[in-house]
């Protein structure tokens, strides 16, 4: 039977009297806070970054997927406010943790941001509150790390407070699938926890899918991104093999895609980027090894994907060599440094390694990206160059690393000597085809 606190909380949620809070106002947290606000809640966002807090309270969005007009209206109506003060946790009913979970250099998960958030929650936890972790992490984090911290307050999970995990599934820049219409997987420590978390999401998100436990929910996200990592690793290996065999991997994928069953197309590229696909499978790998299981597919795919920037640099060197040029002293333009098309996020972008490797070989490297005005890579600082006829004619080679939709490839080809295409961005172009080299 549901406890009295459970029914009180669910009643407050359904009547929109509950006050949600989102900790971490980045690519995941801010869109979620906005969606809660748009559905009728009065939401508090917490972030340690004062610039983010000030920007939100001025109604100015720093996230591409959140319209400043929408954000501004919610702030003016009192539906959304931001703060850096964790004392605000005393006044809220639900708390979503949306903080970063990077990998350490040792490839071990860094959950220090999660722990810091949980410590603040534990200091202010009271009866009837719901806590949901959304940050991607290894299976067992919610139950093994967060639960003991919260139960150390003397409150009991499933009776006095509720704890669940719901993996974030946001795809930055995707206009078709957003926070609202991407199905939400939810797993609680107890059935009452799952029920409370589902009730919250059901007010704002079109479809909510309960699973049996927090571990199952944690594993869902890792399976999704490991599936992508392994298949991208496979097709990247096919690309490497195709180069040696002298065949066009893009033609092969297109032809294989005509099969109406048993095949799903994945595409090669210059390497993996973003916060999820390059990192999430390694959370699973780390946890598996702790339990005596060797995840060979995951490790191999990660290694192949990690080596793709080196392959791109090799293709650049070979193409220049065929034109009686060497990398050292060549002027090379990188087109696109964000990790995917039409976004500004450069986290884990393969462009980082490509730029560093080319510079290490003595090349003069420039970049252009309409979404990234400046780029800092350890000791390397660059600013986006103006993409003009004069620039294109002055370079020895251009490399398409991110195929932004704003790029005019016909014009680029007409004005440059050589184009290394890592994304098949020039598909179907015949004019200037002799200048194109694909991975």
ZAVEXFI-284098 format. One record per residue (C-alpha): residue in one letter; chain; x, y, z. Coordinates in steps of 0.25 Angstrom, whole numbers. Layout:
! ZAVEXFI-284098
(A; A; (X; Y; Z))
...
//
This chain:
! ZAVEXFI-284098
(X; A; (0; 0; 0))
(X; A; (5; 14; -3))
(X; A; (9; 22; 9))
(X; A; (2; 35; 13))
(X; A; (14; 43; 9))
(X; A; (14; 36; -5))
(X; A; (-1; 40; -7))
(X; A; (1; 54; -2))
(X; A; (13; 56; -12))
(X; A; (6; 50; -24))
(X; A; (-6; 59; -21))
(X; A; (2; 71; -20))
(X; A; (9; 67; -33))
(X; A; (-4; 65; -41))
(X; A; (-10; 78; -36))
(X; A; (3; 85; -40))
(X; A; (4; 90; -26))
(X; A; (18; 83; -24))
(X; A; (30; 91; -26))
(X; A; (41; 84; -35))
(X; A; (56; 87; -34))
(X; A; (66; 84; -44))
(X; A; (81; 83; -40))
(X; A; (90; 86; -52))
(X; A; (85; 95; -63))
(X; A; (93; 90; -75))
(X; A; (89; 83; -88))
(X; A; (80; 74; -80))
(X; A; (75; 82; -68))
(X; A; (71; 95; -74))
(X; A; (62; 88; -84))
(X; A; (56; 79; -73))
(X; A; (53; 91; -64))
(X; A; (47; 99; -76))
(X; A; (38; 87; -79))
(X; A; (33; 86; -65))
(X; A; (30; 101; -64))
(X; A; (22; 100; -77))
(X; A; (14; 89; -72))
(X; A; (9; 98; -60))
(X; A; (19; 96; -49))
(X; A; (27; 107; -42))
(X; A; (42; 102; -44))
(X; A; (55; 106; -37))
(X; A; (68; 103; -44))
(X; A; (81; 102; -36))
(X; A; (95; 103; -42))
(X; A; (108; 107; -37))
(X; A; (111; 115; -49))
(X; A; (107; 129; -46))
(X; A; (107; 133; -61))
(X; A; (97; 122; -64))
(X; A; (88; 127; -52))
(X; A; (89; 141; -56))
(X; A; (86; 138; -71))
(X; A; (73; 130; -67))
(X; A; (68; 141; -58))
(X; A; (70; 151; -69))
(X; A; (62; 141; -78))
(X; A; (74; 139; -88))
(X; A; (76; 125; -92))
(X; A; (90; 119; -94))
(X; A; (85; 106; -99))
(X; A; (82; 104; -114))
(X; A; (70; 96; -111))
(X; A; (63; 106; -102))
(X; A; (57; 118; -108))
(X; A; (60; 131; -101))
(X; A; (46; 136; -104))
(X; A; (40; 124; -97))
(X; A; (50; 125; -85))
(X; A; (48; 140; -83))
(X; A; (33; 138; -83))
(X; A; (34; 127; -72))
(X; A; (43; 135; -64))
(X; A; (34; 148; -65))
(X; A; (22; 139; -61))
(X; A; (30; 134; -48))
(X; A; (29; 120; -54))
(X; A; (44; 118; -54))
(X; A; (56; 124; -46))
(X; A; (70; 121; -44))
(X; A; (79; 121; -32))
(X; A; (93; 117; -27))
(X; A; (88; 115; -13))
(X; A; (85; 101; -9))
(X; A; (77; 106; 3))
(X; A; (66; 106; -8))
(X; A; (65; 91; -6))
(X; A; (57; 93; 7))
(X; A; (45; 99; -1))
(X; A; (44; 89; -12))
(X; A; (37; 76; -13))
(X; A; (44; 69; -25))
(X; A; (59; 69; -28))
(X; A; (65; 65; -42))
(X; A; (80; 64; -42))
(X; A; (85; 67; -56))
(X; A; (100; 69; -53))
(X; A; (112; 65; -62))
(X; A; (119; 51; -61))
(X; A; (132; 51; -68))
(X; A; (143; 40; -69))
(X; A; (156; 42; -61))
(X; A; (169; 40; -69))
(X; A; (169; 26; -63))
(X; A; (156; 23; -71))
(X; A; (149; 22; -57))
(X; A; (135; 29; -55))
(X; A; (136; 43; -48))
(X; A; (123; 44; -40))
(X; A; (128; 55; -31))
(X; A; (118; 65; -37))
(X; A; (107; 55; -33))
(X; A; (113; 53; -19))
(X; A; (113; 68; -17))
(X; A; (99; 69; -21))
(X; A; (95; 58; -12))
(X; A; (102; 64; 0))
(X; A; (94; 77; -2))
(X; A; (81; 69; -3))
(X; A; (84; 61; 9))
(X; A; (87; 74; 17))
(X; A; (73; 79; 14))
(X; A; (65; 66; 12))
(X; A; (51; 66; 18))
(X; A; (39; 56; 18))
(X; A; (31; 55; 5))
(X; A; (42; 59; -4))
(X; A; (45; 52; -17))
(X; A; (60; 51; -23))
(X; A; (63; 47; -37))
(X; A; (76; 45; -43))
(X; A; (77; 47; -58))
(X; A; (92; 48; -59))
(X; A; (98; 36; -67))
(X; A; (106; 27; -58))
(X; A; (109; 13; -56))
(X; A; (99; 3; -51))
(X; A; (97; 3; -36))
(X; A; (101; 18; -34))
(X; A; (87; 22; -29))
(X; A; (85; 10; -19))
(X; A; (100; 9; -15))
(X; A; (104; 23; -14))
(X; A; (92; 33; -13))
(X; A; (83; 24; -5))
(X; A; (92; 22; 7))
(X; A; (95; 37; 7))
(X; A; (80; 41; 8))
(X; A; (77; 30; 18))
(X; A; (88; 34; 27))
(X; A; (78; 46; 31))
(X; A; (69; 36; 38))
(X; A; (59; 36; 27))
(X; A; (54; 23; 20))
(X; A; (53; 22; 5))
(X; A; (39; 18; 0))
(X; A; (33; 24; 13))
(X; A; (39; 37; 17))
(X; A; (45; 41; 3))
(X; A; (46; 35; -11))
(X; A; (58; 32; -19))
(X; A; (58; 28; -34))
(X; A; (67; 28; -47))
(X; A; (63; 33; -60))
(X; A; (73; 34; -71))
(X; A; (74; 47; -79))
(X; A; (72; 44; -94))
(X; A; (74; 58; -100))
(X; A; (79; 59; -114))
(X; A; (85; 74; -115))
(X; A; (80; 81; -128))
(X; A; (69; 70; -131))
(X; A; (57; 78; -134))
(X; A; (48; 66; -136))
(X; A; (51; 59; -123))
(X; A; (52; 68; -111))
(X; A; (51; 66; -96))
(X; A; (35; 66; -97))
(X; A; (34; 55; -107))
(X; A; (46; 46; -104))
(X; A; (40; 34; -96))
(X; A; (45; 35; -81))
(X; A; (50; 22; -75))
(X; A; (48; 22; -59))
(X; A; (53; 12; -49))
(X; A; (51; 15; -34))
(X; A; (57; 8; -21))
(X; A; (43; 4; -17))
(X; A; (30; 3; -25))
(X; A; (25; 15; -17))
(X; A; (38; 23; -22))
(X; A; (35; 18; -37))
(X; A; (21; 23; -35))
(X; A; (24; 36; -30))
(X; A; (35; 39; -41))
(X; A; (26; 34; -52))
(X; A; (15; 44; -47))
(X; A; (25; 55; -48))
(X; A; (29; 52; -62))
(X; A; (15; 49; -67))
(X; A; (11; 64; -65))
(X; A; (21; 69; -75))
(X; A; (26; 57; -84))
(X; A; (17; 50; -94))
(X; A; (21; 35; -90))
(X; A; (27; 30; -77))
(X; A; (32; 16; -77))
(X; A; (34; 9; -63))
(X; A; (45; -1; -61))
(X; A; (47; -11; -49))
(X; A; (59; -4; -42))
(X; A; (69; 8; -42))
(X; A; (79; -2; -47))
(X; A; (71; -6; -59))
(X; A; (68; 9; -63))
(X; A; (83; 12; -61))
(X; A; (86; 1; -71))
(X; A; (76; 5; -81))
(X; A; (84; 18; -85))
(X; A; (98; 10; -85))
(X; A; (92; 0; -94))
(X; A; (86; 10; -104))
(X; A; (100; 17; -105))
(X; A; (108; 5; -105))
(X; A; (99; 0; -116))
(X; A; (103; 12; -124))
(X; A; (118; 12; -120))
(X; A; (119; -3; -124))
(X; A; (112; -1; -138))
(X; A; (120; 12; -141))
(X; A; (133; 5; -137))
(X; A; (129; -7; -147))
(X; A; (126; 3; -159))
(X; A; (138; 11; -155))
(X; A; (146; -2; -157))
(X; A; (139; -4; -170))
(X; A; (144; 9; -174))
(X; A; (158; 6; -171))
(X; A; (157; -7; -178))
(X; A; (151; 0; -190))
(X; A; (162; 9; -191))
(X; A; (172; -2; -192))
(X; A; (164; -10; -202))
(X; A; (161; 3; -210))
(X; A; (146; 2; -210))
(X; A; (136; 13; -206))
(X; A; (130; 10; -192))
(X; A; (119; 20; -194))
(X; A; (114; 13; -207))
(X; A; (115; 0; -199))
(X; A; (106; 5; -188))
(X; A; (96; 11; -197))
(X; A; (95; -2; -205))
(X; A; (94; -10; -192))
(X; A; (83; 0; -187))
(X; A; (73; -5; -198))
(X; A; (71; -18; -191))
(X; A; (58; -17; -184))
(X; A; (61; -25; -172))
(X; A; (73; -29; -164))
(X; A; (81; -17; -166))
(X; A; (82; -3; -160))
(X; A; (91; 7; -166))
(X; A; (102; 14; -157))
(X; A; (112; 23; -163))
(X; A; (127; 25; -162))
(X; A; (133; 38; -158))
(X; A; (146; 45; -152))
(X; A; (143; 40; -138))
(X; A; (133; 40; -127))
(X; A; (129; 53; -120))
(X; A; (119; 58; -110))
(X; A; (118; 55; -95))
(X; A; (110; 42; -97))
(X; A; (115; 32; -108))
(X; A; (130; 33; -105))
(X; A; (128; 32; -90))
(X; A; (116; 24; -86))
(X; A; (121; 10; -91))
(X; A; (133; 12; -82))
(X; A; (124; 14; -70))
(X; A; (118; 0; -73))
(X; A; (132; -6; -76))
(X; A; (138; -1; -63))
(X; A; (126; -7; -55))
(X; A; (127; -20; -63))
(X; A; (142; -22; -60))
(X; A; (139; -19; -45))
(X; A; (130; -31; -45))
(X; A; (139; -40; -53))
(X; A; (134; -39; -67))
(X; A; (143; -34; -78))
(X; A; (134; -26; -88))
(X; A; (142; -28; -101))
(X; A; (133; -22; -111))
(X; A; (132; -9; -103))
(X; A; (147; -8; -102))
(X; A; (150; -12; -116))
(X; A; (140; -2; -122))
(X; A; (145; 9; -113))
(X; A; (159; 7; -118))
(X; A; (155; 7; -133))
(X; A; (147; 20; -131))
(X; A; (158; 26; -123))
(X; A; (168; 24; -135))
(X; A; (159; 30; -145))
(X; A; (165; 44; -144))
(X; A; (179; 38; -147))
(X; A; (173; 32; -159))
(X; A; (168; 45; -164))
(X; A; (182; 52; -162))
(X; A; (188; 40; -170))
(X; A; (178; 42; -181))
(X; A; (181; 57; -181))
(X; A; (196; 54; -182))
(X; A; (195; 44; -193))
(X; A; (186; 53; -201))
(X; A; (196; 65; -199))
(X; A; (207; 55; -203))
(X; A; (200; 51; -216))
(X; A; (200; 66; -219))
(X; A; (215; 68; -216))
(X; A; (212; 75; -203))
(X; A; (216; 70; -189))
(X; A; (208; 73; -176))
(X; A; (219; 82; -170))
(X; A; (217; 96; -175))
(X; A; (204; 93; -182))
(X; A; (192; 102; -178))
(X; A; (180; 93; -174))
(X; A; (166; 98; -171))
(X; A; (157; 90; -162))
(X; A; (142; 91; -166))
(X; A; (134; 89; -153))
(X; A; (139; 87; -139))
(X; A; (127; 84; -131))
(X; A; (124; 69; -129))
(X; A; (112; 68; -138))
(X; A; (105; 76; -149))
(X; A; (98; 89; -145))
(X; A; (101; 90; -131))
(X; A; (112; 98; -123))
(X; A; (116; 87; -113))
(X; A; (131; 83; -115))
(X; A; (132; 73; -104))
(X; A; (140; 61; -108))
(X; A; (140; 66; -122))
(X; A; (149; 58; -131))
(X; A; (153; 72; -137))
(X; A; (162; 74; -124))
(X; A; (171; 62; -127))
(X; A; (171; 65; -142))
(X; A; (176; 79; -140))
(X; A; (186; 75; -129))
(X; A; (192; 64; -138))
(X; A; (193; 73; -151))
(X; A; (200; 84; -143))
(X; A; (209; 74; -137))
(X; A; (213; 70; -151))
(X; A; (216; 85; -154))
(X; A; (204; 89; -161))
(X; A; (198; 103; -160))
(X; A; (184; 100; -156))
(X; A; (172; 109; -156))
(X; A; (157; 105; -154))
(X; A; (143; 111; -157))
(X; A; (131; 107; -150))
(X; A; (118; 116; -150))
(X; A; (114; 111; -136))
(X; A; (128; 112; -129))
(X; A; (135; 126; -130))
(X; A; (147; 122; -122))
(X; A; (154; 109; -118))
(X; A; (164; 106; -106))
(X; A; (171; 93; -107))
(X; A; (182; 92; -96))
(X; A; (193; 101; -101))
(X; A; (186; 104; -114))
(X; A; (176; 116; -115))
(X; A; (169; 118; -129))
(X; A; (158; 127; -134))
(X; A; (148; 123; -145))
(X; A; (153; 129; -158))
(X; A; (144; 136; -168))
(X; A; (140; 126; -179))
(X; A; (143; 134; -191))
(X; A; (148; 132; -205))
(X; A; (162; 138; -202))
(X; A; (163; 128; -190))
(X; A; (159; 116; -198))
(X; A; (169; 120; -209))
(X; A; (180; 122; -199))
(X; A; (180; 108; -193))
(X; A; (186; 95; -197))
(X; A; (175; 86; -192))
(X; A; (161; 87; -185))
(X; A; (156; 76; -176))
(X; A; (141; 74; -174))
(X; A; (141; 69; -159))
(X; A; (126; 74; -156))
(X; A; (117; 75; -167))
(X; A; (109; 87; -163))
(X; A; (97; 89; -172))
(X; A; (101; 104; -175))
(X; A; (113; 100; -183))
(X; A; (112; 102; -198))
(X; A; (121; 90; -202))
(X; A; (120; 94; -217))
(X; A; (126; 107; -214))
(X; A; (136; 102; -205))
(X; A; (141; 92; -216))
(X; A; (141; 103; -226))
(X; A; (151; 111; -218))
(X; A; (160; 101; -211))
(X; A; (171; 91; -216))
(X; A; (167; 79; -208))
(X; A; (156; 74; -199))
(X; A; (157; 63; -189))
(X; A; (142; 59; -187))
(X; A; (140; 51; -174))
(X; A; (125; 51; -174))
(X; A; (121; 49; -188))
(X; A; (116; 63; -188))
(X; A; (120; 64; -203))
(X; A; (111; 52; -207))
(X; A; (105; 54; -221))
(X; A; (114; 66; -225))
(X; A; (122; 63; -238))
(X; A; (128; 77; -241))
(X; A; (142; 77; -235))
(X; A; (140; 62; -231))
(X; A; (155; 61; -234))
(X; A; (158; 70; -222))
(X; A; (151; 61; -212))
(X; A; (157; 50; -203))
(X; A; (148; 42; -194))
(X; A; (151; 34; -182))
//
